[in-house]
Amino acid sequence: MTIQIIILVFIFSMVYAYFIYKLIKLNQFRKPILSVTSVFLVFVLTHFIFHNNMGFPINNNLPDTFELLHFHKSKNKIIILITNVDQSQPRLHSLDYDVKLEELLMETIDNQRAGKLLIGVTEKNRLDGVPIITFREIRRNLPMK
């Protein structure tokens, strides 16, 4: 992920340097609206692209399978810290508040504290597109004594 960020910063820098070069070469400083607009667009694009990498909760879809690490209720959102089964890095996700979802997450945290291994599975609801979250227990395969 760090390499992707460095590549994006490099590409943005090159494009912006090209715009500045064109402005200086064509001597278009008589039209400051072009330079102001280009600076504004660079900052807006940078904000939208890097917003997901700044530690803020993201609003996009949950992964198909995940492990719940923690959750927090704030105002009208539930912020959950999960680890994707395929990746080892945790990620914050923001979901709309729902009483049933909060109860499910509380029950899951309690079961995890009791020693159960649980994995979250998301399924898309065909009617309204809202993901349905269920937690399944993973059985441990212990070797024979």
Secondary structure as GFF3:
##gff-version 3
##sequence-region A 1 145
A	DSSP	alpha_helix	2	25	.	.	.	ID=ss1
A	DSSP	alpha_helix	32	50	.	.	.	ID=ss2
A	DSSP	three_ten_helix	51	53	.	.	.	ID=ss3
A	DSSP	beta_strand	65	74	.	.	.	ID=ss4
A	DSSP	beta_strand	77	84	.	.	.	ID=ss5
A	DSSP	beta_strand	90	96	.	.	.	ID=ss6
A	DSSP	alpha_helix	99	113	.	.	.	ID=ss7
A	DSSP	beta_strand	118	124	.	.	.	ID=ss8
A	DSSP	beta_strand	131	137	.	.	.	ID=ss9
###
